[in-house]
Amino acid sequence: MDEEKAREENRIAQATSRLTAARERADALAAELAELNRAAAASRDARAAVEVQRAEAMARVSFVRESCANELNQSSKKSRANWFPMNRSISKRAAPASKNCASGWKTSAP
């Protein structure tokens, strides 16, 4: 009976040792998983920041594009306003063009 008791105690000690090792491994894996989750969250935050910066940049590009188009259009209108009054006094024989003419005016022959 003493021998059986010693074997039983030995098995209990081995099982306890295996259980302790498994708990330590589980704790290490849990710590690694927590670190990986933190890294994943940081990556998601960084990606979100990049997306926000991208959206801001696209908005700025759109604004600049529209501003430049408006400025060019205004400059074009001013140029036409400055050019056409002088042109009208020189070419009084201007007549409406056909629908195919892009400018809408053509000069008639003298």
URZIBEL-V684945 format. One record per residue. N is the residue number from 1. PSI is psi in whole degrees, 0 to 359 (NA if undefined). Layout:
# URZIBEL-V684945
n = {N | N}
psi = {PSI | PSI}
This chain:
# URZIBEL-V684945
n = {1 | 2 | 3 | 4 | 5 | 6 | 7 | 8 | 9 | 10 | 11 | 12 | 13 | 14 | 15 | 16 | 17 | 18 | 19 | 20 | 21 | 22 | 23 | 24 | 25 | 26 | 27 | 28 | 29 | 30 | 31 | 32 | 33 | 34 | 35 | 36 | 37 | 38 | 39 | 40 | 41 | 42 | 43 | 44 | 45 | 46 | 47 | 48 | 49 | 50 | 51 | 52 | 53 | 54 | 55 | 56 | 57 | 58 | 59 | 60 | 61 | 62 | 63 | 64 | 65 | 66 | 67 | 68 | 69 | 70 | 71 | 72 | 73 | 74 | 75 | 76 | 77 | 78 | 79 | 80 | 81 | 82 | 83 | 84 | 85 | 86 | 87 | 88 | 89 | 90 | 91 | 92 | 93 | 94 | 95 | 96 | 97 | 98 | 99 | 100 | 101 | 102 | 103 | 104 | 105 | 106 | 107 | 108 | 109 | 110}
psi = {324 | 323 | 319 | 321 | 320 | 318 | 318 | 316 | 323 | 315 | 319 | 318 | 318 | 317 | 319 | 320 | 314 | 320 | 318 | 316 | 319 | 321 | 318 | 318 | 318 | 320 | 319 | 318 | 322 | 319 | 318 | 318 | 318 | 318 | 319 | 321 | 320 | 318 | 320 | 319 | 319 | 321 | 318 | 318 | 318 | 319 | 318 | 319 | 320 | 319 | 320 | 315 | 321 | 315 | 319 | 318 | 318 | 322 | 318 | 317 | 316 | 317 | 314 | 318 | 313 | 319 | 315 | 318 | 318 | 316 | 317 | 321 | 317 | 317 | 320 | 318 | 318 | 318 | 316 | 320 | 322 | 328 | 314 | 320 | 320 | 321 | 324 | 323 | 330 | 315 | 85 | 349 | 17 | 137 | 155 | 138 | 174 | 171 | 343 | 343 | 130 | 325 | 339 | 355 | 147 | 152 | 139 | 156 | 147 | NA}
